[in-house]
Amino acid sequence: MDLSLLKTFVLLAEERSVTRVAQRLHRTQPAISLQLNRLEQLVGRPIFESDLRRPRLTAQGETLLTYARRLLDLHDEARAHLLSDAVSGRVVLGCPDLYAAFLLPRTLARFQAAYPAVEVTVRCTLSRQVAQAMEEGDIDVALATRMPDVHPRIPSITLLRRERLVWLGAEGGSAHRRDPMPIAMLPEGNLYRDHALAALDRAGIAWRIACVSESIAGLQAMALADAAVIVLAQSVDVAGLRQLGRADGLPPMPDVDLMLWQRQPGRSSAADHLASHIARDLGERVGSGPDAPDAV
């Protein structure tokens, strides 16, 4: 099977939107539909339900998805391994705890398998501290959230994608109905926190800080115990938690920008390859270079 068809299939299974897949692959929506039709012809079975406006996998599609991911991973691993002997060194990757826990594990595992001679050190801290550490030369590559009041002085800034923020609470829980509503937040200086408190104030919803934690694990624990409501990116899936919205009396939340920074592109092949892996796995490159949106 054509790997390009499998890539489109996997993206649609993950994004659940033909429009977003077309944007990421820089193709038209009809072209995406034609690719999927061709893949179904090769497979000989329907892999999506008939309505692609709300893509849902069939049983055969679920089976194919497992194999497609393995084939794409094997292709990337084989290609990278042919180049890996020439790539070595040490890379320091900076990111908030949320991204380390939910967005980077698969990417880092694939990168380490492809480049075993590269030593990757992950430094987890708030995005503001990541920005400062990068400017001081302590971090080579970073994954961060754009904040309007911080302007890191680095040459390579790439907007990967936009993430919708959502309220999360325990399944069957009642924390969101309490007055004042208990919330668990990261420390001051975090954009998720700023957006959450501003949204509650605009909606006239009374709130209290029930927990301040520097780690996502602490926030999860509070939400799972139905002791607080938390705010995370929509792409984060935590078993035992459900999204809360207007039907639950909570206001909508804005999008945030997921950014990739590189301190000295071209100077370290190890850092260049790690940045490339992150960009490929985590989203569409919709802007890069020194004039791209500033990020933290």
matplotlib code that plots the C-alpha trace (Angstrom):
import matplotlib.pyplot as plt

x = [0.0, 1.1, 2.6, 1.3, -2.3, -1.6, -0.3, -3.5, -5.6, -3.8, -4.1, -7.9, -8.3, -6.5, -7.9, -11.4, -11.7, -11.1, -10.6, -7.8, -6.1, -6.2, -4.7, -1.9, -1.0, -1.5, -4.1, -7.7, -10.5, -11.6, -8.0, -8.1, -11.4, -9.9, -6.9, -9.2, -11.3, -8.2, -7.0, -10.4, -10.2, -6.7, -8.0, -11.2, -13.2, -14.8, -12.5, -14.7, -18.4, -20.0, -20.3, -16.8, -18.1, -17.9, -15.2, -15.7, -13.7, -15.3, -14.2, -11.9, -10.6, -9.7, -7.7, -6.0, -5.1, -2.9, -1.0, -0.8, 0.9, 3.3, 4.2, 4.7, 6.9, 8.9, 9.4, 10.6, 12.8, 14.5, 15.1, 16.5, 18.6, 20.5, 21.5, 21.9, 25.6, 26.5, 24.4, 25.5, 25.8, 23.7, 20.5, 18.6, 14.9, 12.8, 9.0, 6.2, 5.2, 2.0, 3.8, 6.3, 3.6, 1.1, 2.6, 6.3, 6.6, 6.0, 8.1, 11.0, 10.8, 11.0, 13.8, 15.9, 15.3, 16.4, 19.4, 20.8, 24.0, 22.2, 21.7, 18.5, 17.9, 14.4, 14.0, 10.4, 9.4, 6.9, 7.2, 8.5, 11.5, 12.0, 12.3, 14.9, 16.9, 17.0, 18.2, 20.9, 22.1, 20.9, 18.3, 18.7, 15.1, 11.8, 8.1, 6.1, 2.9, 2.9, 2.4, 1.9, 4.1, 7.2, 9.6, 12.4, 15.5, 16.1, 16.4, 14.0, 10.3, 7.8, 4.0, 3.1, -0.6, -3.4, -4.8, -8.3, -8.4, -11.1, -12.5, -12.1, -13.8, -14.4, -16.8, -20.1, -18.5, -20.1, -17.2, -18.3, -21.7, -20.3, -20.4, -17.7, -16.3, -13.0, -10.3, -6.8, -4.3, -0.6, 1.4, 1.0, 2.5, 0.8, -1.3, -3.9, -4.5, -4.8, -7.4, -9.4, -9.7, -10.5, -13.2, -14.8, -14.7, -16.4, -19.1, -19.7, -18.9, -17.5, -14.3, -11.7, -8.2, -8.4, -4.9, -1.8, 0.6, 3.7, 3.0, 0.1, -0.1, -1.2, -4.0, -5.1, -5.3, -7.5, -9.9, -10.1, -11.0, -13.8, -12.1, -11.6, -12.1, -8.9, -8.0, -6.0, -5.6, -8.3, -5.9, -5.1, -7.1, -7.2, -9.1, -11.7, -12.1, -14.7, -14.8, -17.2, -18.8, -21.8, -24.3, -22.4, -22.6, -19.0, -17.8, -15.9, -12.1, -9.8, -7.1, -3.5, -0.5, 1.8, 5.3, 8.6, 11.8, 15.4, 18.2, 20.9, 19.5, 22.2, 24.9, 24.0, 22.7, 21.3, 19.2, 18.2, 16.9, 15.1, 13.4, 12.4, 10.9, 8.8, 7.6, 6.6, 4.8, 3.0, 1.5, 1.5, 4.3, 2.3, 5.0, 8.7, 11.7, 12.5, 9.4, 7.0, 4.8, 6.7, 6.3, 6.5]
y = [0.0, 3.5, 5.1, 8.5, 7.1, 5.6, 8.9, 10.7, 7.9, 8.1, 11.9, 11.8, 9.1, 11.4, 14.8, 13.6, 16.5, 16.5, 20.2, 20.1, 17.2, 19.1, 22.1, 20.1, 18.3, 21.5, 19.8, 20.3, 18.5, 16.6, 15.4, 14.0, 12.2, 10.7, 9.4, 7.7, 6.2, 4.8, 3.3, 1.7, 0.2, -1.3, -2.6, -3.9, -2.9, 0.4, 2.0, 5.0, 5.4, 6.9, 10.5, 12.1, 15.3, 13.4, 10.7, 7.5, 4.4, 1.1, -2.1, -2.7, 0.8, 0.3, -2.7, -0.9, 2.0, -0.2, -1.5, 1.9, 3.4, 0.6, 0.8, 4.6, 4.2, 1.5, 3.6, 6.6, 4.4, 2.8, 6.1, 7.7, 4.7, 5.0, 8.5, 7.8, 6.8, 10.3, 12.0, 12.1, 14.5, 15.9, 17.9, 19.7, 19.8, 22.2, 22.1, 22.4, 19.3, 19.0, 18.6, 16.2, 14.0, 13.9, 15.2, 14.1, 10.5, 8.8, 11.4, 10.9, 7.1, 7.2, 9.7, 7.7, 4.5, 6.3, 8.1, 6.0, 8.0, 11.2, 11.9, 13.8, 15.6, 16.9, 19.9, 20.5, 23.9, 26.7, 28.2, 31.5, 29.7, 27.7, 31.0, 32.4, 29.2, 29.1, 32.7, 31.8, 28.9, 26.1, 24.7, 23.8, 22.9, 23.8, 23.1, 25.9, 27.9, 31.4, 34.2, 37.8, 39.5, 37.4, 37.8, 35.3, 36.4, 33.3, 32.9, 30.0, 30.2, 27.9, 27.8, 24.1, 24.2, 25.8, 24.0, 24.6, 24.8, 22.9, 22.5, 19.0, 17.4, 14.0, 11.7, 11.9, 14.6, 17.8, 20.1, 22.4, 22.9, 24.1, 27.7, 29.0, 26.5, 24.9, 25.0, 23.5, 25.6, 25.8, 28.6, 32.3, 33.1, 30.2, 31.2, 28.4, 29.8, 33.4, 32.4, 30.3, 32.9, 35.6, 33.4, 32.7, 36.4, 37.4, 34.8, 36.0, 32.6, 32.6, 30.5, 29.6, 28.2, 24.7, 23.7, 25.2, 22.6, 22.8, 19.4, 18.1, 15.0, 17.2, 18.8, 15.5, 14.1, 16.9, 16.6, 12.8, 13.1, 15.6, 18.1, 20.7, 21.5, 21.9, 23.4, 21.5, 21.3, 19.5, 17.0, 15.7, 12.6, 11.7, 8.5, 9.3, 13.0, 14.5, 17.8, 20.4, 23.1, 25.4, 22.6, 22.4, 26.2, 26.9, 29.5, 28.6, 28.8, 30.3, 28.6, 28.8, 28.4, 25.5, 26.6, 25.1, 27.0, 26.2, 28.2, 27.7, 25.9, 24.4, 24.3, 20.8, 18.0, 16.3, 19.3, 19.8, 16.2, 16.4, 19.7, 18.1, 15.0, 17.3, 19.5, 16.4, 14.7, 17.6, 19.6, 21.7, 24.2, 27.3, 29.9, 30.0, 32.2, 35.3, 37.1, 34.3, 34.9, 35.1, 32.2, 31.0]
z = [0.0, -0.8, 2.3, 1.3, 1.3, 4.7, 6.1, 4.9, 6.5, 9.8, 9.9, 9.2, 11.9, 14.4, 13.3, 12.4, 10.0, 6.2, 6.3, 8.9, 7.1, 3.8, 5.5, 7.1, 3.8, 1.7, -0.5, -1.4, 0.4, -2.8, -3.2, 0.3, -0.4, -3.6, -1.7, 0.8, -2.0, -3.5, -0.3, 0.2, -3.2, -2.4, 1.0, -0.5, 2.5, 3.7, 6.3, 7.1, 7.6, 4.5, 5.9, 5.8, 7.4, 10.7, 10.0, 12.0, 11.4, 10.5, 12.2, 9.2, 9.5, 13.2, 12.2, 9.3, 11.6, 13.8, 10.8, 9.1, 12.1, 12.4, 8.7, 8.8, 12.0, 10.4, 7.3, 9.3, 11.5, 8.5, 6.7, 9.8, 10.7, 7.4, 8.5, 12.2, 12.2, 11.2, 13.9, 17.5, 20.4, 23.2, 22.9, 25.7, 25.1, 27.1, 27.5, 30.0, 32.0, 30.0, 26.7, 28.2, 29.6, 26.7, 23.4, 23.3, 24.5, 21.1, 19.3, 21.7, 21.6, 17.8, 17.8, 20.2, 18.2, 15.0, 16.6, 19.4, 19.5, 20.4, 24.1, 24.8, 28.1, 28.8, 31.0, 32.2, 33.5, 32.8, 29.3, 30.7, 32.3, 29.1, 27.2, 29.6, 29.7, 25.9, 25.7, 28.2, 26.1, 28.4, 26.0, 22.4, 21.3, 23.0, 22.7, 24.2, 24.2, 22.7, 25.1, 23.9, 26.5, 26.1, 23.1, 23.1, 21.2, 19.1, 15.3, 14.7, 15.9, 14.3, 14.8, 14.8, 15.4, 17.4, 20.4, 21.9, 25.6, 27.4, 30.9, 32.4, 35.3, 36.8, 34.9, 36.9, 39.1, 40.5, 41.1, 38.2, 39.9, 43.3, 44.3, 44.2, 41.7, 42.8, 40.2, 40.1, 38.3, 37.4, 39.1, 38.1, 34.7, 32.9, 29.9, 30.6, 34.0, 32.7, 30.1, 32.6, 35.2, 32.7, 31.1, 34.5, 35.5, 32.2, 32.7, 36.3, 37.7, 41.3, 41.7, 44.2, 43.7, 45.3, 44.2, 42.7, 41.2, 39.1, 37.6, 35.5, 37.7, 40.6, 38.5, 37.2, 40.8, 41.9, 38.9, 39.2, 42.8, 41.8, 44.0, 41.2, 37.6, 35.5, 32.0, 29.5, 25.7, 23.9, 22.4, 25.9, 26.7, 30.4, 31.4, 34.0, 33.0, 30.6, 28.8, 30.3, 28.2, 27.8, 28.8, 32.1, 32.6, 31.7, 29.2, 26.0, 26.0, 23.4, 21.3, 22.2, 19.8, 20.1, 19.1, 18.3, 19.1, 18.0, 19.5, 16.8, 13.7, 11.5, 14.2, 15.6, 13.4, 16.5, 17.4, 13.8, 13.5, 16.9, 15.8, 12.5, 14.3, 16.6, 13.7, 11.7, 14.5, 16.2, 13.5, 10.4, 9.9, 9.4, 10.1, 10.9, 11.1, 13.1, 12.0, 13.1, 16.1, 19.4, 21.7, 25.3]

ax = plt.figure().add_subplot(projection="3d")
ax.plot(x, y, z, "-o")
ax.set_aspect("equal")
plt.show()
